[in-house]
Amino acid sequence: MDKNHKSEPVDFTKVKPYNQDEEKTAQLARMFNTISDKYDKFNDIMTWGLARIWRKQSLLALKQYNPKDILDIAAGTADMCIKSYEYLAPHHVTGVDISEQMLEMGRAKVAKAGLSDKIDLEVQDVSAMTFADASFDAATIAFGIRNFEKLNDSLQQIHRVLRPGGHLLILEMNEPQKGLLFKGYQLYTKVFVRLTSRYLSSDKKAYDYLQASMHAFPNGERLIRILSDNGFTLNKYRKFTFGVCSMYLVQK
């Protein structure tokens, strides 16, 4: 488990894109609608193009459980939904997100992949989902959990909609441990990523938020404790690529 605790962790709930007065979820919906057409490119830049590998390796950790009904949360442009069907061959995948524009791009991808009858995408807030209890065998969240405004409420909702013994798979970016790699990563994000992201979009606050939220969100043992407090048991924890990305596989 990760021993890299910060002595004074930043309250991630106060890290918002635009202001401290408006609810974070409303700001995020607006932000992702604004950057939806550039988000995939930015994600490639932010993850050094490795997000595809991390998605595959994390999804394969679910394969032994053979989930048939999968819920993808913070689905965005549907990459995780499509890859879930490719690697796990479930009966159905449902993707939810707070950004209609991101989902519109996702629907185009799903249609292009010929999976419109296998993947549904809909606007929902994870902290107040409308699905019935015990609706899904597994839930996935790729690069989205740090955007949850109400983390405990959201995890309790996920716990509710999972069937007994169901699994939650989380994939999230985090800063590497201190040292040369940490300094190099800071330089990469502060210089190259910032300059490139501002070239991609005029909404510079959106990309500043994405970096700030990664810095503030709990990871490693801190996140594992939060998951445990919300009724999940850890099955597997893995770091990818020198610790810049982590996978958490937990069970209801």
C-alpha positions in Angstrom: 0.0 0.0 0.0 1.0 3.6 -0.6 2.9 5.2 2.3 3.1 8.5 0.6 0.8 10.6 2.9 0.9 14.3 2.9 1.1 15.9 6.3 -1.6 18.5 5.5 -3.8 17.0 2.7 -5.8 19.4 0.6 -9.6 19.1 1.0 -10.4 17.8 -2.5 -14.1 18.8 -2.1 -12.9 22.5 -2.2 -11.0 22.0 -5.4 -13.4 23.4 -8.0 -13.0 24.6 -11.6 -14.4 28.2 -11.4 -15.5 29.4 -8.0 -16.2 28.3 -4.4 -19.8 29.5 -4.3 -21.5 27.2 -6.9 -21.8 23.5 -6.4 -18.9 21.5 -7.7 -21.1 19.1 -9.8 -22.8 21.9 -11.6 -19.4 23.5 -12.4 -18.0 20.2 -13.6 -21.0 19.5 -15.9 -20.4 22.9 -17.5 -16.7 22.4 -17.7 -16.8 19.0 -19.4 -19.5 20.2 -21.8 -17.0 23.0 -22.8 -14.0 20.8 -23.3 -15.7 17.6 -24.5 -14.4 17.8 -28.1 -10.8 18.1 -26.8 -10.9 15.9 -23.7 -9.6 12.7 -25.4 -6.6 14.5 -26.7 -5.9 16.0 -23.4 -6.2 12.7 -21.6 -3.6 11.2 -24.0 -1.3 14.1 -23.1 -1.9 13.8 -19.4 -1.3 10.1 -19.3 1.6 10.0 -21.8 -0.7 8.0 -24.1 -0.7 5.1 -21.6 -4.3 5.3 -20.6 -5.3 2.6 -23.1 -2.8 0.2 -21.6 -3.9 1.0 -18.0 -7.6 0.5 -19.0 -6.9 -2.9 -20.5 -4.8 -4.2 -17.7 -7.3 -3.1 -15.1 -10.3 -4.5 -16.9 -8.6 -7.8 -17.3 -8.4 -8.0 -13.5 -12.3 -8.2 -13.6 -12.3 -11.0 -16.2 -12.2 -13.9 -13.7 -15.5 -12.7 -12.2 -17.3 -12.7 -15.5 -19.6 -9.7 -14.9 -22.6 -9.7 -17.2 -24.1 -6.3 -16.4 -21.6 -3.5 -16.0 -22.1 0.1 -14.9 -19.4 2.6 -16.0 -19.4 5.8 -13.9 -18.0 9.1 -15.2 -18.2 7.4 -18.6 -17.3 10.5 -20.5 -16.7 9.7 -24.2 -17.4 6.0 -23.6 -13.8 4.6 -23.9 -14.2 2.4 -20.8 -17.6 1.2 -21.9 -16.3 0.1 -25.3 -13.2 -1.5 -23.8 -15.3 -3.3 -21.2 -17.3 -4.9 -23.9 -14.1 -5.8 -25.9 -12.3 -7.4 -23.0 -15.1 -8.8 -20.8 -17.9 -9.5 -23.3 -20.7 -8.7 -20.9 -24.4 -8.8 -21.8 -24.8 -5.0 -21.4 -22.9 -1.9 -20.3 -24.5 1.2 -18.9 -22.5 4.4 -18.8 -23.4 7.4 -16.8 -21.9 10.9 -16.7 -23.0 14.5 -15.7 -22.0 15.9 -19.0 -24.4 15.5 -21.9 -21.8 16.7 -24.4 -19.3 14.1 -23.4 -21.9 11.4 -23.7 -22.9 12.7 -27.2 -19.4 12.1 -28.3 -19.5 8.7 -26.6 -22.7 7.7 -28.4 -20.9 8.5 -31.7 -18.0 6.2 -30.7 -20.4 3.5 -29.6 -22.3 3.6 -32.9 -19.1 3.5 -34.9 -18.0 0.4 -32.9 -21.4 -1.2 -33.8 -22.3 -1.5 -30.1 -25.4 0.7 -29.8 -27.5 -2.3 -28.8 -24.9 -3.3 -26.1 -24.0 0.0 -24.5 -26.4 2.7 -23.2 -25.3 6.1 -22.1 -27.3 8.5 -19.9 -26.9 11.6 -17.8 -26.9 10.8 -14.1 -25.2 12.1 -10.9 -23.5 9.1 -9.2 -24.5 10.4 -5.8 -28.2 10.1 -6.6 -28.6 7.3 -9.2 -32.0 6.1 -10.2 -31.1 2.4 -10.8 -32.8 -0.3 -8.7 -30.9 -2.0 -5.9 -28.6 -4.9 -7.0 -28.8 -4.0 -10.7 -25.1 -4.6 -11.7 -22.4 -7.2 -11.3 -19.6 -4.7 -11.6 -19.0 -1.0 -11.7 -16.0 0.8 -13.2 -14.6 4.4 -12.8 -11.7 5.4 -15.0 -10.1 8.8 -14.2 -13.4 10.1 -12.7 -13.6 9.4 -9.0 -11.6 12.5 -8.1 -14.4 14.6 -9.6 -17.0 13.3 -7.2 -18.4 16.1 -5.1 -20.1 13.8 -2.6 -17.6 10.9 -2.4 -19.2 9.0 0.5 -22.8 9.4 -0.9 -21.5 8.3 -4.3 -19.8 5.2 -2.9 -22.9 4.2 -1.0 -24.9 4.6 -4.2 -22.5 2.3 -6.0 -22.7 -0.2 -3.2 -26.5 -0.1 -3.4 -26.7 -0.8 -7.1 -24.2 -3.6 -7.0 -25.3 -7.2 -6.6 -24.0 -9.1 -3.5 -20.4 -9.9 -4.1 -20.2 -7.4 -7.0 -17.0 -5.6 -7.8 -16.0 -1.9 -8.1 -12.9 -1.2 -10.3 -11.3 2.3 -9.9 -8.5 3.6 -12.1 -7.1 7.0 -11.2 -4.1 9.2 -11.8 -1.9 10.3 -8.9 1.4 12.0 -8.4 4.4 9.7 -8.2 6.4 9.5 -4.9 8.9 12.2 -4.1 12.3 12.1 -5.8 13.6 12.7 -9.3 10.5 11.1 -10.9 8.3 13.4 -8.8 10.2 16.5 -9.9 10.2 15.4 -13.5 6.4 14.8 -13.4 5.9 18.2 -11.9 7.9 19.8 -14.7 5.9 17.8 -17.3 2.5 18.9 -15.9 3.4 22.5 -15.1 5.1 23.3 -18.4 4.3 20.9 -21.2 0.8 19.8 -20.2 -0.3 23.3 -19.3 1.0 24.8 -22.6 -0.5 22.1 -24.7 -3.9 22.1 -22.9 -4.2 25.9 -23.4 -3.5 25.4 -27.1 -6.3 22.8 -27.2 -8.9 24.9 -25.4 -9.5 28.5 -24.3 -10.9 27.3 -21.0 -7.5 27.2 -19.1 -9.3 26.8 -15.7 -10.6 23.5 -16.8 -7.2 22.0 -17.3 -5.8 23.7 -14.2 -8.6 22.0 -12.3 -7.9 18.6 -13.7 -4.3 18.9 -12.4 -5.2 20.4 -9.1 -7.8 17.7 -8.4 -5.3 14.9 -9.1 -2.9 16.5 -6.5 -5.7 16.9 -3.8 -7.6 13.6 -4.1 -6.8 10.8 -1.6 -4.9 7.8 -3.0 -3.3 4.6 -1.8 -4.1 3.7 1.8 -6.3 6.8 2.3 -8.6 5.9 -0.5 -8.6 2.2 0.5 -9.8 3.3 4.0 -12.6 5.4 2.5 -13.7 2.5 0.4 -13.6 0.2 3.4 -15.7 2.7 5.4 -18.4 2.5 2.7 -18.7 -1.3 2.7 -16.0 -2.5 0.2 -13.3 -5.0 0.8 -10.0 -4.7 -1.1 -9.2 -7.5 -3.6 -6.3 -5.9 -5.5 -4.3 -2.7 -5.4 -1.8 -2.0 -8.2 0.3 0.9 -9.3 1.1 1.5 -13.0 4.1 3.3 -14.5 6.2 4.4 -11.5 3.1 5.2 -9.5 1.4 7.8 -11.7 -1.7 5.7 -12.0 -3.4 3.3 -9.5 -5.9 0.5 -9.8 -8.3 -0.4 -6.9 -10.4 -3.6 -7.2 -12.8 -3.9 -4.3 -15.8 -6.1 -3.6 -19.2 -5.5 -2.0 
